[in-house]
Amino acid sequence: MKAVLQRVAEARVDIAGDTVGAIGAGLLVLLCAERGDSDALADRLLTKLLKLRIFADEAGKMNRSVQDIGGGLLIVSQFTLAADVSGGNRPSFTAAAAPDEGRRLYELFVAKARAVHPAVATGVFAADMQVHLVNDGPVTIPLSFS
């Protein structure tokens, strides 16, 4: 399972001009389920991103988590994180989970996040989305568990 975390001042997801999910300060989570990923990997990834200390404390050091600051999570499915470009110029996405399994793991991840974090917004799985964000820092962190 892969994710790219972006520390944001604000972020939103639009579909056909309508906002379907938005947060203020927090984390934009671009999430990809890969073949062979498990529920346990989803748990591990969620635990890590909730505790990752990438927000400034009073001294300006990255020492606080999204939970510490009461920030939001905007979770967006993004199978393209599984891209393999080693074979040429057209990416291969064979490492991505099959659509039904990808949806199941994405929805599981979102449900688990909502169970433990008070502010969770989402995009729509497999939709054509426009993601708008103000990257704070900028701080962008890739996470990968297998």
Backbone as a ProteinNet text record, in pm:
[ID]
protein_1_A
[PRIMARY]
MKAVLQRVAEARVDIAGDTVGAIGAGLLVLLCAERGDSDALADRLLTKLLKLRIFADEAGKMNRSVQDIGGGLLIVSQFTLAADVSGGNRPSFTAAAAPDEGRRLYELFVAKARAVHPAVATGVFAADMQVHLVNDGPVTIPLSFS
[TERTIARY]
86.3	0	90.2	55.2	134.3	47.2	112.1	44.2	146	97.7	174.1	96.9	164.4	102.7	150.8	58.8	95.4	35.8	125.6	79.5	18.1	-107.3	-178.8	-235.8	-244.3	-318.2	-467.7	-499	-636.5	-630.8	-735.5	-743.3	-888.9	-918.2	-1053.5	-1049	-1153.5	-1170.5	-1300.8	-1290.9	-1408.5	-1432.8	-1559.9	-1601.6	-1708.6	-1682.6	-1775.9	-1817.5	-1721.3	-1747	-1805.9	-1839.2	-1894.5	-1788.8	-1776.2	-1683	-1743.2	-1669.3	-1717.9	-1646.3	-1533.1	-1459.8	-1364.8	-1353.7	-1265.2	-1219.4	-1097.3	-1043.8	-970.7	-950.3	-859.3	-720.9	-648.5	-513.6	-518.1	-421.5	-415.8	-334.4	-379.4	-307.2	-396.3	-346.1	-403.3	-333.2	-412.1	-358.8	-397.6	-299.6	-321	-288.4	-388.1	-378.3	-390.1	-300.9	-300	-291.8	-388.2	-382.7	-316.5	-225.2	-155.1	-192.6	-165.8	-195.1	-128.2	-203	-149	-158.3	-204.8	-219.1	-328.3	-313.3	-404.2	-465.6	-565.7	-626.6	-522.3	-430.5	-325.4	-235.8	-207.8	-126.9	-200.7	-330.6	-410.7	-402.6	-412.8	-401.8	-265.9	-161.2	-24.5	-2.3	-50.6	-35.7	-112.7	-235.2	-315.9	-250.1	-204	-137.7	-17.1	63	182.9	146.9	52.1	22.6	-42.9	-119.2	-180.8	-78.7	30	131.2	254.6	262.6	379.2	391.7	506.1	526.1	583.3	492.9	535.3	471.7	411.5	354.6	438.5	448.7	535.1	481.6	575	541.2	565.3	559.9	576.4	713.1	813.2	948.7	972.6	870.2	884.1	943.6	963.7	1018.5	903.9	929.7	828.6	823.9	728.4	722.5	580.3	481.9	342.1	277	182.9	110.9	-19.1	-83.2	-214.1	-313.9	-299.6	-386.4	-357.3	-229	-190.8	-250.6	-256.4	-306.1	-456.8	-520.8	-663.9	-691.9	-597.6	-610.3	-699.8	-737.9	-822.7	-742	-811	-757	-846.5	-788.1	-859.9	-798.9	-874.4	-823.4	-876.5	-782.7	-816.5	-752.2	-831.8	-776.5	-695.3	-578.1	-493.6	-411.8	-472	-405.5	-277.8	-262.2	-143.1	-14.4	-25.7	94.3	161.2	89	145	215.8	231.2	288.3	429.4	453.3	587	626.1	730.7	775.1	909.8	949.1	1079.7	1084.2	969.2	967.8	948.5	938.8	917.4	854.9	787.1	730.8	584.2	519.2	379.3	375.9	323.2	322.1	238	282.9	206.9	151	27.7	-37	-71.5	0	-30.3	-7.5	71.6	94.5	-23.8	-111.3	-228.3	-324.2	-392.6	-495	-604.1	-666.6	-782.3	-887.4	-968	-1062	-1150.2	-1207.3	-1293.7	-1215.4	-1094.8	-1012.3	-958.6	-921.9	-877.8	-986.4	-1110	-1223.2	-1244.8	-1239.5	-1260.7	-1156.5	-1029	-923.4	-932	-965.7	-983.9	-1097.3	-1210.5	-1325.3	-1295.6	-1222.1	-1180.6	-1091.7	-994.8	-903	-980.8	-1074.1	-1154.6	-1238.6	-1302	-1384.5	-1300	-1181.4	-1093.2	-1046.7	-1017	-977.2	-1089.8	-1212	-1327.2	-1354.9	-1319.8	-1342.3	-1247.3	-1131	-1031.1	-993.7	-1042.5	-1004.6	-1130.7	-1144.5	-1271.5	-1299.5	-1198.5	-1220.7	-1163.6	-1249.9	-1207.8	-1300.9	-1242.2	-1316.1	-1253.4	-1325.3	-1275.6	-1307.9	-1241.8	-1282.1	-1380.1	-1394.2	-1481.2	-1396.9	-1397.7	-1316.1	-1346.1	-1240.9	-1246	-1311.1	-1336.1	-1395.3	-1285.8	-1325.3	-1236.3	-1242.4	-1138.4	-1139.1	-1037.7	-1068.7	-973.7	-939.8	-812.4	-767.2	-699.5	-748.7	-694	-630.7	-510	-446.6	-352.6	-334.3	-229.9	-132.7	-22.3	77.8	149.2	151.7	208.6	353.6	444.8	587	671.6	665.1	585	644.3	555	595	519	593.5	535.5	614.1	542.7	606.2	548.9	633.1	584.6	590.2	486.7	483.9	455.3	523	499.9	517.1	417.6	424	389.2	464.5	431.4	454.1
-116.5	0	121.9	218.4	340.1	460.8	564.3	692.2	803.9	914.7	1038.2	1134.4	1183.1	1276.4	1416.3	1508.5	1648.3	1727	1794.6	1882.4	2004.3	2033.3	2139.9	2242.5	2365.1	2468.8	2451	2398.7	2364.2	2278	2197.5	2114.7	2078.7	2053.4	2011.1	1925.5	1847.7	1765.9	1807.6	1839	1874.1	1766.5	1740.7	1652.9	1727.1	1748.3	1819	1954	2022.9	2155.3	2159.8	2044.9	2038.8	1988.2	2053.8	2009.2	1890.5	1778.4	1657.8	1631.5	1695.3	1679.7	1796.2	1845.1	1958.8	1956.3	2007.1	2023.1	2156.4	2201.9	2313	2253.9	2299.9	2249.2	2099.7	2027.1	1883.1	1813.6	1692.3	1610.3	1572.3	1596.4	1537.8	1403.4	1296.4	1160.8	1103.6	1089.4	1022.8	876.1	787.9	650	551	452.4	349.2	210.9	126.4	-14.3	-91.8	-181	-261.3	-408.7	-485.7	-629.5	-691	-771.4	-840.1	-761.2	-636.7	-558.4	-617.9	-597.2	-656.9	-550.3	-592.8	-505.6	-460.8	-551	-517.7	-405.4	-404.5	-295.6	-162.9	-166.4	-44.3	8.7	-80.9	-40.7	21.9	-41.4	6.6	145	163.8	291.7	401.1	371.2	469.4	507.1	408.6	435.9	526.7	498.4	577.8	721.4	740.3	877.3	960.2	897.8	973.4	1020	945.7	977.6	1047.9	1059	1119.6	1265.6	1300.7	1435.5	1527.6	1588.8	1676.1	1814.9	1846.5	1979.9	2052.3	2182.7	2262.7	2272.1	2266.2	2295.3	2443.9	2484.2	2625.7	2680.7	2593.7	2635.3	2628.9	2591.8	2583.7	2452.7	2356.5	2225	2131.9	2044.9	1944.8	1841.4	1860.6	1778.4	1742.5	1777.5	1750	1670.9	1586.7	1504.2	1572.3	1516.6	1568	1554.1	1450.7	1435.4	1544.2	1573.8	1676.4	1812.5	1845.4	1977.6	1979	1861.6	1854.3	1881.4	1843.4	1869	1769.5	1802.9	1716.4	1620	1517.8	1424.9	1432	1450.5	1440.9	1322.2	1212.2	1086.5	1068.1	1057.3	1049.8	924.8	841.5	722.5	765	700.7	735.3	613.2	530.8	408.9	438.1	558.2	590.1	589.7	586.1	572.2	436.6	341.7	209.4	205.1	318.7	323.3	265.5	187.3	136.6	193.6	273.4	334.8	278.5	166.4	109.5	49.8	15.9	-51.5	39	166.3	255	385	449.7	581.4	578.7	464.7	452.9	376.6	436.5	369.2	241.5	144.4	22.7	29.9	-11	-6.5	-145.9	-247.5	-385.3	-410.5	-327.7	-345.3	-296.9	-217.2	-167.6	-282.6	-273.9	-373.7	-369.7	-483.9	-488.3	-389.9	-332	-227.7	-264.9	-384.7	-422.5	-428.6	-484.6	-493.2	-356.4	-276	-139.6	-59.8	-70.8	-1.3	-50.5	-182.5	-239	-186	-187	-140.6	10.1	86.4	231.2	258.4	193.7	216.2	168.7	59	11.9	115.9	167	268.3	391.1	438.3	555.1	526.2	410.3	374.6	369.7	311	304.3	444.2	529	666.1	739.5	724.7	793	742.2	617.7	560.3	617.6	668	713.8	860.9	927.9	1067.7	1149.2	1264.4	1337.8	1409.6	1439.3	1519.6	1447.9	1372.7	1296.2	1329.2	1372.2	1396.3	1307.6	1288.1	1199.6	1253.3	1191	1202.6	1090.7	1053.1	943.6	843.5	719.8	616.1	607.5	606.3	589.1	705.6	815.4	932.2	1017.8	1100	1200.4	1321.3	1338.6	1440.5	1550.1	1668.9	1778.8	1806.5	1792.8	1810.6	1946.7	2027.7	2161.4	2161.8	2218.6	2221.4	2339.4	2381.2	2476.2	2396.7	2353.5	2273.5	2362.8	2321.8	2399.9	2358.8	2443.5	2416	2447.6	2372.8	2251.4	2130.5	2045.9	1920	1809.8	1719.9	1605.2	1481.4	1379.9	1261.3	1137.7	1056.4	928.8	820.6	737.2	622	497	389.5	264.4	148.3	61.6	-59.1	-177.7	-285	-406.2	-527.5
0	0	0	-84	-96.6	-68.7	-16.2	2.2	-15.9	-64.1	-64.4	24.3	127.9	222.3	189.7	185	166.6	282.8	355.3	463.2	396	428.7	359.7	456.8	407.3	478.7	452.8	332.2	295.5	170.2	150.5	30.3	5.7	-123.1	-158	-284.1	-302.9	-421.9	-487.9	-618.5	-697.4	-801.8	-828	-936.1	-1014.4	-1141.3	-1230.4	-1171.4	-1110.4	-1056.1	-916.6	-859.9	-724.3	-627.1	-513.2	-410	-336.3	-334.4	-267.6	-135.7	-112.9	11.1	29.4	153.3	179.2	323.7	344.9	480.5	488.3	610.9	636.8	656.2	755.4	781.9	811.8	758.5	782.6	677.2	640.6	543.9	426.6	306.9	186.9	171.4	165.2	155.7	20	-69.2	-197.1	-174	-190.6	-144.5	-259.4	-260.9	-364.5	-300.5	-333.9	-294.4	-407.6	-370.5	-469	-453.5	-559.3	-555	-433	-360.2	-243.9	-114	-120.7	2.4	91	220.2	317.8	407.9	482.7	581.9	684.4	718.8	816.2	764.9	634.3	577.9	586.4	563.6	575.7	718.4	816.2	957.1	986.4	935.8	959.5	899.7	778.2	710.7	784	824.3	896.2	1028.9	1102.9	1230.2	1209.9	1108	1081.4	1044.4	953.4	908.9	1018.3	1106.4	1215.5	1318.2	1332.9	1434	1378	1245.8	1182.3	1224.4	1280.9	1335.9	1229.1	1152.6	1042.9	1050.4	1163.9	1185.4	1290.5	1275.5	1362.4	1504.8	1599.4	1738.8	1764.3	1890.2	1925.2	1884.8	1877.5	1841.3	1689.3	1614.3	1469.6	1419.5	1508.9	1470.7	1430.8	1332.1	1296.3	1408.3	1498.1	1618.3	1658.3	1575.1	1608.4	1495.2	1532.9	1435.7	1395	1293.8	1251.9	1366.8	1448.5	1565.9	1668.3	1688.2	1785.9	1751.7	1622.4	1583.5	1556.5	1563.4	1532.6	1385.9	1299.1	1156.2	1086.1	964.8	885.4	799.8	752.2	654.1	531.3	415.3	289.6	216.6	207.6	153.9	12	-82	-223.8	-283.3	-349	-414.2	-535.8	-553	-666.9	-709.1	-795.9	-840.5	-917.6	-970.5	-1049.9	-967	-835.1	-752	-773.7	-833.3	-861.8	-997.1	-1061.2	-1196	-1200.5	-1304.5	-1334.7	-1470.7	-1474.3	-1599.9	-1645.3	-1589.9	-1623.8	-1763.8	-1820.7	-1949.4	-2069.1	-2050.2	-2163.8	-2118.5	-2210.5	-2180.8	-2140.8	-2158.4	-2117	-1984.8	-1878	-1747.8	-1750	-1674.8	-1651.7	-1509.9	-1494.7	-1364.3	-1314.4	-1361.2	-1322.6	-1173.5	-1107.4	-963.7	-880	-939.7	-865.9	-838	-726.9	-694.7	-800.8	-824.2	-913.9	-862	-950.2	-907.8	-787.5	-785.9	-672.6	-541.7	-547.5	-426.7	-388.2	-486.3	-457.2	-387.6	-438.2	-375.3	-233.2	-213.3	-79.6	18.3	-22.6	67.1	91.6	-11	5.9	104.2	84.2	173.2	314.9	328.9	460.8	528.4	454.8	508.3	555.1	474.7	510	634.2	639.7	756.3	883.4	874	990.4	1031.4	933.7	965.2	1036	986.3	1048.2	1188.9	1216.1	1349.2	1453.5	1410	1507.3	1493.9	1389.6	1366.3	1339	1401.3	1392.6	1260.9	1181.6	1060.5	938.8	869.9	752.6	636.7	526.2	402	294.7	184.1	79.4	-59	-154.2	-293	-320.7	-447.8	-487.7	-565.4	-521.1	-582.8	-732.5	-813.6	-959.6	-1034	-966.6	-1033.3	-1095.6	-1191.8	-1248.5	-1155.1	-1075.5	-970	-999.8	-953.5	-954	-808.1	-775.7	-638.1	-627.6	-536.5	-513.7	-374.4	-365.1	-234.8	-223.1	-100	-65.8	20	-42.5	25.7	125.8	251.2	360.2	380.3	341.6	362.2	240.1	137	116.8	189.6	236.8	299.1	228	163.6	93.2	134.2	185.6	239.3	170.3	105.3	50.6	159	163.4	255.1	172	203.3	131.4	227.6	231.8	314.1	227	240.5	165.6	253.1
[MASK]
++++++++++++++++++++++++++++++++++++++++++++++++++++++++++++++++++++++++++++++++++++++++++++++++++++++++++++++++++++++++++++++++++++++++++++++++++

